[in-house]
Amino acid sequence: MTFDLPQEFVEIRAAVGELCARYPGEYWQALEPDGYPDEFVAALTESGWLAALIPEEYGGAGLGIAATSVIVETINANGCNSGACHAQMYTMGTVLRHGSAAQKSEYLPKIASGELRLQAFGVTEPSSGSDTTKIETTATPTDGGYVIRGQKIWTSRAEHSDLMLLLARTTPADRVEKKTDGLSVFLVDIRGAPKGLEIRPIKTMMNHATTEVFFDDVEIPASALIGEEGKGFRYILDGWNAERILIASECIGDARWFIEKAVEYGSERVVFGRPIASNQGVQFPIARAHAATEAADLIRHKAAWLYDQGEPCGAEANMAKLLASEASWSAANACIDTFGGYGFAAEYDVERKFRETRLYTVAPVSNNLVLAYVGEHVLKMPRSY
């Protein structure tokens, strides 16, 4: 066991930090309330960071999830927001592990170069929420392909994506032995808004570019199917574990940004003749958030190591997301309390980052569902829902 930081990680942090320095708070402030950071995403693409998980043979960097997690952590720790483009990283788990050779050859080089964007992950539906096995969107086989009917919601970045990783039911729920059977994954080309496809943006309290997507007899070719028909639920687990690890990393980055800002401001702001950070009521919440962040960081790295080794990591990935999102939220509150009224002023970026990090206690999976997962599958207690 070693806790030495790999030199590769040190170099990633330096390079990504240098890129992020070109996009200060003013850049992000100008995008609100609902602008998309195209320039920032393009810069990440040109630098190869969004192709981190794509193998070198397809034009990517060939990194593991551990190194990739450092990329998104660094982005957020520098005051930027990797939520604008992170799906292109975590969807790679499904494509790389279960996509065909033809699909990889066709799409991965174009994704790596930036010619195509894979930012949309179509899973959640209005009627099913977190109960993924209850999705109602169907993919009906036809001559040469499938017809998609249904609706997805909270499909972030769909209007800024060329491809969508889509989960749909190919066998009715009443005709399968296990509720996780009969679901299939498709890599759908959504360029040019195919006939029957409608994307509607959803306004949210944070600038997150999320949407609802409607499929009204959308035709896709058979070549869009990833892996074996009916086995899609198992395939997207790879995407989910990668997603949770990367979200945890983003939260760790957010937490470190909040802590750094709170320490700096609290040490400089003088009230009643002394720095406010000398008051335990200010200092202790910041210190506690730091301790929680360091603990979350450890399990994040364990989850990433297991993922890169091809070992089961569902428990660790979920717990990393839980602990990191709680740490970032604690850090956010400590920071805004330290800044006081100035924490709500847009020019300091605290309120923007406060809104951004709040998302991750409920998305991409609610922390209550993470606790239920740990209780049932890790601790072997009776199912709670």
C-alpha positions as CSV (number, residue, x, y, z in Angstrom):
1,M,0.0,0.0,0.0
2,T,1.3,3.4,-0.9
3,F,-0.1,6.9,-0.7
4,D,2.4,8.5,-3.0
5,L,0.8,10.8,-5.6
6,P,1.8,9.5,-9.0
7,Q,3.9,11.9,-11.0
8,E,1.3,11.6,-13.8
9,F,-1.3,13.1,-11.5
10,V,0.9,16.0,-10.6
11,E,1.5,16.7,-14.2
12,I,-2.3,16.5,-15.0
13,R,-3.1,18.9,-12.2
14,A,-0.5,21.4,-13.4
15,A,-1.6,21.2,-17.1
16,V,-5.4,21.3,-16.4
17,G,-4.9,24.1,-13.9
18,E,-3.0,26.1,-16.5
19,L,-5.9,25.7,-19.0
20,C,-8.5,26.6,-16.4
21,A,-6.6,29.8,-15.5
22,R,-7.7,31.1,-19.0
23,Y,-11.4,30.8,-17.9
24,P,-11.7,32.9,-14.6
25,G,-14.9,33.7,-12.8
26,E,-15.9,36.4,-15.2
27,Y,-16.1,33.9,-18.0
28,W,-18.6,31.7,-16.1
29,Q,-20.5,34.7,-14.8
30,A,-21.1,35.9,-18.3
31,L,-22.7,32.6,-19.3
32,E,-25.5,32.8,-16.8
33,P,-28.4,32.2,-16.6
34,D,-28.3,29.6,-19.4
35,G,-25.3,29.8,-21.6
36,Y,-23.1,26.9,-22.6
37,P,-19.3,27.1,-22.2
38,D,-18.5,26.1,-25.8
39,E,-15.1,27.8,-25.7
40,F,-14.1,26.0,-22.5
41,V,-15.3,22.6,-23.8
42,A,-13.5,23.2,-27.1
43,A,-10.2,24.0,-25.2
44,L,-10.5,20.8,-23.2
45,T,-11.2,18.8,-26.4
46,E,-8.2,20.3,-28.2
47,S,-6.0,19.6,-25.3
48,G,-7.1,16.0,-25.3
49,W,-8.6,15.9,-21.8
50,L,-12.1,14.9,-22.9
51,A,-10.6,11.9,-24.7
52,A,-8.8,10.8,-21.6
53,L,-10.4,7.3,-21.4
54,I,-10.3,6.6,-25.2
55,P,-7.5,4.2,-26.1
56,E,-4.5,5.7,-27.9
57,E,-5.2,3.5,-31.0
58,Y,-8.4,5.6,-31.4
59,G,-6.7,8.9,-30.9
60,G,-7.3,9.2,-27.1
61,A,-5.0,9.5,-24.2
62,G,-5.6,5.9,-23.0
63,L,-5.8,6.9,-19.3
64,G,-7.6,5.1,-16.5
65,I,-10.5,6.3,-14.5
66,A,-8.1,7.3,-11.7
67,A,-6.2,9.7,-13.8
68,T,-9.4,10.9,-15.4
69,S,-10.9,11.7,-12.0
70,V,-7.9,14.0,-11.3
71,I,-8.8,15.9,-14.5
72,V,-12.4,16.7,-13.4
73,E,-11.3,17.3,-9.8
74,T,-8.8,19.9,-11.0
75,I,-11.3,21.6,-13.2
76,N,-13.7,22.2,-10.3
77,A,-10.9,23.0,-7.9
78,N,-10.0,25.9,-10.2
79,G,-13.5,27.4,-10.1
80,C,-14.6,26.0,-13.5
81,N,-17.4,23.5,-14.0
82,S,-16.8,20.1,-15.5
83,G,-20.5,19.3,-15.5
84,A,-20.6,21.0,-18.9
85,C,-18.8,18.0,-20.5
86,H,-18.2,15.2,-18.0
87,A,-20.6,12.7,-19.7
88,Q,-18.1,12.3,-22.6
89,M,-15.8,10.7,-20.0
90,Y,-18.1,8.4,-18.0
91,T,-20.1,7.1,-21.0
92,M,-16.9,5.6,-22.3
93,G,-17.2,2.7,-19.8
94,T,-20.2,1.3,-21.7
95,V,-18.8,2.0,-25.1
96,L,-15.3,0.7,-24.5
97,R,-16.3,-2.5,-22.6
98,H,-19.4,-3.5,-24.6
99,G,-19.3,-1.7,-28.0
100,S,-18.4,-3.5,-31.2
101,A,-15.1,-3.1,-33.0
102,A,-17.0,-1.4,-35.8
103,Q,-18.6,1.1,-33.4
104,K,-15.3,1.9,-31.7
105,S,-13.6,2.4,-35.1
106,E,-16.5,4.6,-36.4
107,Y,-17.0,6.8,-33.4
108,L,-14.1,6.9,-31.0
109,P,-11.6,8.7,-33.3
110,K,-14.2,11.3,-34.1
111,I,-15.1,11.8,-30.4
112,A,-11.4,12.1,-29.5
113,S,-10.8,14.7,-32.2
114,G,-13.9,16.7,-31.3
115,E,-15.6,16.1,-34.6
116,L,-18.4,14.4,-32.6
117,R,-19.6,15.0,-29.0
118,L,-21.0,12.3,-26.8
119,Q,-22.5,14.3,-24.0
120,A,-26.0,12.9,-23.6
121,F,-26.9,9.9,-21.4
122,G,-30.6,9.1,-21.9
123,V,-31.8,6.9,-19.0
124,T,-34.1,8.7,-16.5
125,E,-37.8,9.1,-17.3
126,P,-40.6,11.1,-15.7
127,S,-42.5,8.0,-14.5
128,S,-39.6,5.9,-13.3
129,G,-37.1,8.3,-11.7
130,S,-34.5,6.3,-9.9
131,D,-36.3,3.0,-10.6
132,T,-34.5,2.4,-13.9
133,T,-36.1,-1.1,-14.5
134,K,-39.5,0.7,-14.8
135,I,-38.6,2.8,-17.9
136,E,-41.2,2.9,-20.5
137,T,-39.3,4.1,-23.6
138,T,-39.3,1.2,-26.1
139,A,-37.1,0.2,-29.0
140,T,-39.2,-2.0,-31.3
141,P,-37.3,-4.1,-33.9
142,T,-38.1,-3.4,-37.5
143,D,-36.5,-4.3,-40.8
144,G,-32.9,-3.1,-40.5
145,G,-33.2,-1.4,-37.1
146,Y,-35.5,-0.2,-34.4
147,V,-38.2,2.4,-33.8
148,I,-37.9,4.4,-30.5
149,R,-41.0,5.6,-28.7
150,G,-41.0,7.4,-25.3
151,Q,-39.6,10.2,-23.3
152,K,-36.5,10.9,-21.2
153,I,-35.9,13.6,-18.7
154,W,-32.9,15.2,-17.1
155,T,-30.9,14.3,-20.2
156,S,-28.2,16.9,-19.7
157,R,-26.4,18.5,-22.7
158,A,-28.6,16.8,-25.3
159,E,-28.8,20.0,-27.3
160,H,-25.0,20.2,-27.3
161,S,-24.3,16.6,-28.2
162,D,-24.1,14.7,-31.5
163,L,-24.6,11.3,-30.0
164,M,-26.7,9.9,-27.2
165,L,-26.2,6.8,-25.1
166,L,-29.8,5.6,-24.8
167,L,-31.4,2.9,-22.6
168,A,-34.7,1.5,-23.9
169,R,-36.9,-1.5,-23.3
170,T,-36.7,-4.1,-26.2
171,T,-38.7,-6.8,-24.4
172,P,-41.9,-5.9,-22.4
173,A,-41.5,-6.1,-18.7
174,D,-44.1,-8.8,-18.3
175,R,-42.2,-11.1,-20.6
176,V,-38.9,-11.2,-18.7
177,E,-37.7,-13.4,-15.8
178,K,-35.7,-10.7,-14.1
179,K,-36.8,-7.0,-14.0
180,T,-33.3,-6.0,-15.2
181,D,-33.7,-8.1,-18.4
182,G,-35.1,-6.8,-21.6
183,L,-33.3,-3.5,-21.6
184,S,-30.9,-2.5,-24.3
185,V,-28.4,0.3,-24.9
186,F,-28.1,2.2,-28.1
187,L,-25.6,4.7,-29.4
188,V,-27.9,7.1,-31.2
189,D,-26.9,9.7,-33.7
190,I,-29.0,12.8,-32.9
191,R,-27.3,15.2,-35.3
192,G,-29.7,17.4,-37.2
193,A,-32.6,16.4,-35.0
194,P,-33.8,13.2,-36.6
195,K,-37.5,13.0,-37.6
196,G,-39.6,12.4,-34.5
197,L,-37.0,13.6,-32.0
198,E,-37.7,16.7,-29.9
199,I,-35.4,18.2,-27.3
200,R,-36.8,20.7,-24.8
201,P,-34.4,22.6,-22.4
202,I,-35.3,22.7,-18.7
203,K,-34.5,25.9,-16.8
204,T,-32.9,25.1,-13.5
205,M,-31.4,27.1,-10.6
206,M,-27.9,26.3,-11.8
207,N,-26.7,26.8,-15.4
208,H,-26.6,23.1,-16.2
209,A,-28.0,22.7,-19.8
210,T,-30.4,19.8,-19.0
211,T,-33.3,18.7,-21.1
212,E,-36.3,16.5,-21.7
213,V,-36.2,14.4,-24.9
214,F,-39.2,13.0,-26.8
215,F,-39.0,10.1,-29.2
216,D,-42.0,9.9,-31.6
217,D,-41.3,6.9,-33.8
218,V,-37.6,7.7,-34.2
219,E,-35.9,5.3,-36.5
220,I,-32.4,4.1,-35.8
221,P,-30.3,1.4,-37.5
222,A,-29.5,-2.0,-36.1
223,S,-25.9,-0.9,-35.9
224,A,-26.8,1.5,-33.1
225,L,-27.3,-1.4,-30.6
226,I,-24.4,-1.8,-28.1
227,G,-23.6,-5.4,-27.2
228,E,-26.4,-8.0,-26.9
229,E,-30.1,-7.1,-27.0
230,G,-31.7,-7.3,-23.6
231,K,-28.5,-7.0,-21.6
232,G,-28.3,-3.2,-21.5
233,F,-28.9,-2.8,-17.8
234,R,-25.7,-4.7,-17.0
235,Y,-23.8,-2.7,-19.6
236,I,-24.7,0.7,-18.2
237,L,-23.5,-0.3,-14.7
238,D,-20.0,0.3,-16.1
239,G,-21.1,3.8,-17.0
240,W,-22.8,4.4,-13.7
241,N,-19.8,3.4,-11.6
242,A,-17.5,5.6,-13.7
243,E,-20.1,8.4,-13.4
244,R,-20.2,8.1,-9.6
245,I,-16.4,8.1,-9.3
246,L,-16.1,11.2,-11.5
247,I,-18.9,13.0,-9.8
248,A,-17.2,12.3,-6.5
249,S,-14.0,13.8,-7.9
250,E,-15.8,16.9,-9.0
251,C,-17.3,17.3,-5.5
252,I,-13.8,16.9,-4.0
253,G,-12.6,19.6,-6.4
254,D,-15.5,21.9,-5.4
255,A,-14.9,21.3,-1.7
256,R,-11.2,22.2,-2.1
257,W,-12.2,25.4,-3.9
258,F,-14.7,26.4,-1.2
259,I,-12.2,25.6,1.6
260,E,-9.4,27.6,-0.1
261,K,-11.7,30.6,-0.6
262,A,-13.0,30.4,3.0
263,V,-9.5,30.1,4.5
264,E,-8.2,33.0,2.4
265,Y,-11.1,35.3,3.1
266,G,-11.5,34.3,6.8
267,S,-7.8,35.0,7.4
268,E,-7.9,38.4,5.8
269,R,-11.3,39.7,6.9
270,V,-10.9,41.7,10.1
271,V,-13.9,42.3,12.4
272,F,-13.8,43.4,16.0
273,G,-10.1,43.9,15.7
274,R,-9.1,40.4,14.5
275,P,-9.4,38.0,11.5
276,I,-12.8,36.3,11.6
277,A,-11.1,32.9,11.0
278,S,-9.6,33.1,14.5
279,N,-13.2,32.6,15.8
280,Q,-13.9,28.9,16.3
281,G,-17.4,29.4,14.9
282,V,-15.9,30.2,11.6
283,Q,-12.8,28.1,11.8
284,F,-14.2,24.7,12.9
285,P,-16.8,24.2,10.1
286,I,-14.0,24.9,7.6
287,A,-11.7,22.4,9.3
288,R,-14.4,19.8,9.5
289,A,-15.2,20.2,5.8
290,H,-11.5,19.7,5.1
291,A,-11.3,16.5,7.1
292,A,-14.5,15.2,5.4
293,T,-13.0,16.0,2.0
294,E,-9.7,14.2,2.7
295,A,-11.7,11.1,3.8
296,A,-13.8,11.2,0.7
297,D,-10.7,11.5,-1.4
298,L,-9.3,8.3,-0.1
299,I,-12.3,6.2,-1.0
300,R,-12.5,8.0,-4.4
301,H,-9.0,6.7,-5.2
302,K,-9.9,3.2,-3.9
303,A,-13.0,3.1,-6.2
304,A,-11.0,4.3,-9.1
305,W,-8.2,1.8,-8.5
306,L,-10.8,-1.1,-8.4
307,Y,-12.5,0.2,-11.6
308,D,-9.1,0.3,-13.4
309,Q,-8.3,-3.2,-12.3
310,G,-11.6,-4.5,-13.7
311,E,-12.8,-5.4,-10.2
312,P,-16.3,-4.9,-8.7
313,C,-16.5,-1.3,-7.4
314,G,-20.2,-0.5,-7.0
315,A,-20.0,-0.1,-3.2
316,E,-16.9,2.0,-3.3
317,A,-18.1,4.2,-6.2
318,N,-21.4,4.8,-4.5
319,M,-19.9,5.6,-1.1
320,A,-17.3,7.9,-2.7
321,K,-20.1,9.9,-4.4
322,L,-22.1,10.0,-1.1
323,L,-19.2,11.2,1.1
324,A,-17.7,13.6,-1.5
325,S,-21.1,15.3,-2.2
326,E,-21.7,15.7,1.5
327,A,-18.2,17.1,2.0
328,S,-18.6,19.6,-0.8
329,W,-22.0,20.7,0.5
330,S,-20.5,21.2,4.0
331,A,-17.6,23.1,2.5
332,A,-20.0,25.3,0.5
333,N,-22.0,26.2,3.5
334,A,-18.9,26.9,5.6
335,C,-17.6,29.1,2.8
336,I,-20.8,31.1,2.3
337,D,-21.1,31.6,6.1
338,T,-17.5,32.8,6.2
339,F,-18.1,35.4,3.4
340,G,-21.4,36.4,4.9
341,G,-23.3,38.8,2.7
342,Y,-20.5,38.9,0.2
343,G,-21.1,35.1,-0.4
344,F,-24.3,36.0,-2.2
345,A,-22.6,38.5,-4.6
346,A,-22.0,37.1,-8.0
347,E,-18.6,38.7,-8.4
348,Y,-17.1,36.3,-5.8
349,D,-18.3,33.1,-7.5
350,V,-19.3,31.6,-4.2
351,E,-23.0,31.6,-4.9
352,R,-22.5,30.2,-8.4
353,K,-20.4,27.3,-7.1
354,F,-22.8,26.9,-4.2
355,R,-25.6,26.3,-6.6
356,E,-23.5,24.0,-8.8
357,T,-22.4,21.7,-6.0
358,R,-25.8,21.4,-4.4
359,L,-26.9,19.3,-7.4
360,Y,-24.7,16.3,-6.4
361,T,-26.5,15.2,-3.2
362,V,-29.4,14.3,-5.4
363,A,-27.9,13.6,-8.8
364,P,-26.9,11.5,-10.6
365,V,-28.3,9.3,-7.8
366,S,-29.9,10.4,-4.5
367,N,-27.7,10.0,-1.5
368,N,-30.7,8.2,0.2
369,L,-30.6,5.6,-2.5
370,V,-26.8,5.2,-2.0
371,L,-27.5,4.5,1.7
372,A,-30.2,2.0,0.7
373,Y,-27.7,0.3,-1.6
374,V,-25.1,0.1,1.1
375,G,-27.6,-1.2,3.6
376,E,-28.9,-3.9,1.4
377,H,-26.0,-5.0,-0.8
378,V,-23.0,-4.3,1.4
379,L,-24.3,-4.8,4.9
380,K,-26.9,-7.4,3.8
381,M,-29.8,-5.8,5.7
382,P,-33.4,-6.2,4.6
383,R,-34.4,-4.1,1.6
384,S,-35.6,-0.7,2.7
385,Y,-37.8,0.2,-0.3
